[in-house]
Amino acid sequence: MDVSQTAASDITDLLDRQILHALQIDPRASFRRIAEVIGTSEQTVARRYRRLQSSGTIRVVGALGPAQVATAWMMRLRSRPSAASSLADALAAQDNVAWVSLVEAGSEVLCSLRSRSGVAQDDALLQRLPRTAEVLGLSAQAVLHIFGAGSEDWTGYENLLSGDQRSALLAGSGSAPLPADLERDPSGTSESIRSLVPDAIDAPLLSMLAADGRATLKDLARHCDCSEARVARRLSLLRRVGWVRLEVEIATAQLGFGTSAYLWLTVGPSELDAAGNAMAAHRETAFVSAVTGSANLMVSVVCRNPAELYKYVTNKVSTVAGVRQVEISLTTRRVKHERSHEHGRRLRN
């Protein structure tokens, strides 16, 4: 390969990653605004995005916002290795189950279970699973607090946008951060949430966003049988009060990051908040939460390979004050993200 071909390949990588970061900052940012910020054409951004989407590298989806989640649980199910894959697939088919992974060489299934309007449905699921012969053990930890809420999640790749570019992208976007009371109290008891009046277009709007978080206002309006202006106002409100959250799902292996793991940290109570914030600031982390149980901090980590994971644990996690014990659950296969299923390292609906 000659020098010009190598340079072109490097530019492609740079643009793809900057487009990805721009979408993480504002998942519904227009191609024109992204192009202006990163210094390329609108057509180039649109073409690169469609290629990333069609290759199964990324998907933008609408997910339950914190105001709709009454309780979130991290569930760990030990099973017979021969049955773990089918158990994971069965869990992934549940609408209220997300982030399903096979860990520990396929002998354990880890997933997130969310309760929306009471615990009856979730209790039935929890009662039913231990009775199957394939499940050898189950533990469930309630999520008490999410650190770094509202950030861009995992950004372990290179070529991130600068602070000035980030500000330019958000300027005039209409994207407002969640109210502080919602971030502290995601159960939906804040005044801004209680004052939300249900609208007839909510169900079709959220349904379409779940399939495509970047669906155009024209398509959303047609699906909801109303005007574009009404859809725009409603979507802005639902995002602002935390009723819906837009998520950029990434098949990280396609970016060269083939190792993911869950860390279960035991941290002293007085140091838990500081430790959680410190972990959330690491570029390797995708999700950090305080949970119930003896291991009171759960961290999702994405690295290039096991050697990089080892360096992360020994060089970074070891310096976080208050960490007394670390358990590592290495991911064997990611089955489901927030909405998308992963097949052959590609995201699919």
N, C-alpha and C positions, 0 to 999 in steps of 0.2 A: 504494500500500500504506500502511495507517495505522500508527501507532506501535506499537500492540499486536501487529500481525502481524510487524513487524520484530523486536520483542523476543522473540517466540516463536521466530522463526527463529534468533536468536542463541543462545537457550537450547538449541535442538536441536543446534546445532554444538558448543556447550560440552559437553553430555552425551555426544555421540557420540565426541568426542576424548578425554574422560576415560575412557570405557569402553574405547576403543582402548588408551590408555596402561595401564590396569589389566590388560588382557589381555597386553600386552607384558611387564609385570612378572611376572605369573603367568598363563600361558595357560589353566590349568584352574581358576582362581578361580571360586567359585560366584557365581551372579547375586546371591544374598543378601549375600555378603560385599562384592562390588563396590558394591551399592546402599548398604550401611551406610557405606562409605568416602566415596562421593561425595555422599551425602545425597539419595537419591531412593528410589523403591520398587523392589522386586525385579521386579515385573511390567514396569515401565518399562525396566529394564536388559535383561530378556529380550526384550522387543519390539524395542528398538533394536538389540540384537545380531543378532537374526534378520533385521532389515531390512538391516543392513550386510552380512550374509552373503548374503542372497538377491539383493542388488543387485550382488554381485561385488566389493564394496569390500575385504572382508577374508576370510581363511580361516585357521583354526588347524589346523595339520597336524603330524604326527609325522615327524621326519627322522632320518637317521643321526646319532648322537652322535659326539663326537670319538674315543671309544674304539673305534668300528667303522671308522674311516677310517685306513687304513694310509698312503696318500699322496693328497694333493689337488693338482690342477694347474689353473692358469688357462691356457686355450688361446685363441689368437688365430688365426683362419683367414681369410686374404684370398681372396676369390672373385670370380668374374664377377658384377656386380650383378644380372644377370638370373637367376642361380641362387642367390643368397644366401638368399632367403626359404625355398626348398625345402631347402637345406642346413641352415638353422637348425631347421626343423621336424623334419628327420631326426635331428638331434642331440637335440632336445628329447624325442623318443620313447624315447631310451635311459634306462634306469633309473638308471644311474650318472652321468648328466649333469644338471646343474642350472644355474640362473641363465643361461639362454641369451638373448643380446641381439644385435640387429643394430646395428652402430655404423658410424661414418664414412659416413653417407649410404647405408648398405646395402651397402657394399663389403667389410665385414669382419664376421665372426661371432665373438663372444666368449662363452665358456662355462666352467663349472667341471666338471672330471672327477675323480671320486673312486674310488680303488681300495680294495676291502674285504679281499680274501683273496689277495693276490698280484697281479702285474702282467701276467699272460698275456693276460687279456681286454682290458685297456687298451692293451697293446702292439699287439694285433690291430687295434683301432680306429685307433690312431695310424698304423699302417702302411697301412691301407686308404684313409684319407681323402686323402693326398697324391697317390694314383694316379688319382683322379677328375679329369676335365678341368676341372671347375668350381673346384677348389681351386688357387689360384695360389701360395700360400705358407702355412706354418704355423709358429708358435712356441709353445712350452709353458714356463711358469714354474712351478716347484714352490712350493707354499705352505709357508713355513718356520715362520711364527708368526702367530697371529691376535691383534690388539690389541683390548682391550675385551671379551674373551670373557666371556660371562655377563651382559652388559649388555642393555638393551632395544633395541639396534640403532638404527635411524633414528627420531628423535623431533623432526624439524624443524617439526612443526605446533605450534600454540598450545594453551593450556589443559591443560598437563601437571599431573599430580598433584604435590602438595607432598611434601617429605621425610617429614612426619608421616603423610600419607595413604599413602605408599608403605610405611612401616613398619607401619601398621595393616593394610594389605592382606596383607603377608607374615606377620604375627603369627599363629601357629597354623595356617598353611597346609600345613605338612608339606613345603614346598619347601625343599630344602637346596642350598646352592651346591656346585659341583663341588669335589672335593678339590684342594688346591693342586698335588699331584704330577700329577694328570691334566691340569690346565691347562698345566703345563710340558711334559708328555710325553703328547701325545694319541695316541700309537701303541698304547696299551693295555698297557704293560709295568709299570705301577705295581702294587703288591701288591693294591690294592682291585679292580683289573680282573682280574688273574690268578686271584683267588679266586672269581670269578663262575662259578657252575655253571649250564650251560644248562638251561632249563626247557621242558617240552613246550608251554607256552602262549605262549612268546616269539614264535613266528612269527605265529600268528593275532592276538596282541595288537598287534604292531608293524604288521601289515597294516591293521588297522582304524584305528589311530591315524594312519596315513599318509593315510587318507581323511578322517578327522575327529578332530583332536587333542582335541576336547572331548566325544567320545563318553562317555555316562554309564557309570558302573561297572556298572549293570544290563545295558546293551547289550554292554559288553565281556565281562562274565561269560558272557552267553548265547553270544556268538560264540566264546569260548574254552572253553565247556562246563565251567565251574568256578564256584566261589563268588565273590561280590563281594569278600569279604575277601581271598581269595587274589590276585585281580587287583589290588586296591589295594596290597597289599604288594609285588607284583612290579613294578608300574609305578613305585612310589616308589623301589625299589632300582635299576631300570634308569635312571631319571632321575638318581639320585644318583651313580652311577658313570660316567655319560656314555655309556650304551649307546643311549639315545634322547634326542633333543632336540626340544622343542616349539617350533614357529616360527609367528609371526603374520605371514602374508603380506598385503601391502597393495598395492592398486592406487592408487599415490600420486597419479596424475592426477585421481582422483575427489575427492581432498582439495585440489585446486588446485595440485599440484606436478607440472607437466607436463614438466620438464626433468631428465634424469638423465645422468650421464656417469661415465666411469672416468678417474681420474688415475693416470698412471704417473710416479712421482717417483724421481729419482736423489738419494740421500742418502749422506753420508759414513758409513762403517762405524761410527765411534765415536759418531755422533749418531743412528743408525738407531732405536734403542730409544726414545729420548726423542721423536724426531719421530713415530714411530708412535703412541705414547701421546697426544701432543698432538693428532694428527689424529683419533684415536678419540674424543676429548672434544668434538669439534665436532658440533653438532646436525645439520649438513648431511650428515654421513657415515653410511652404512649398513653399511659393511664396510671394514676396514683390515687389510692383511696384509703381512708381509715376504715377498718372493718372490725366487727366483733370477733372474739376469740383470742387465744394466746398470742398468735401472730396477728398483730393489730394494724399492720400496714401492708397492703397488697400493691405490687408494682408490676405493670406490664412493660417488658423491655424488648427492643428490637436492635439487633446487631448484625454485622456482616457474617460472622462465623463464630464458632465456639471460643476461639482464641480471643476475639474481641470481647465476648461476653465475660470471659475470665478476667481480662484487664479491667473491664468496667467494674466488676464486683470488687476486685482487689485494690484498684486505684481510686475509685470514686465512692462506691458504697461504703467502703471501709473508713472513709473520712467523715461520714455523716454522724454527727454527735447523737448519742442515745441509742444507736443500733446495737442490740445485744446478741441477736441471733439471726441468721439468714438461711432460709430454705429455698432452693432453686428447683422449679419445675420446668424442664425443657420441653418446648412444644414439638411434638412429632408431626402434627398436621393441623392447619387451620381449616375448620369446616365451614364456619359462618362468621361473617363480620356483623356489623349492625343490622344490615338488611341482606347483603349479598352472600351467596354461597361461593366457596372457593374450590375450583376443580382444576387440577394440574397447574396450580399457581396462577390461575386466571379467575377474575371476578365475574360471576354470572348472576342474573336476577333470580 
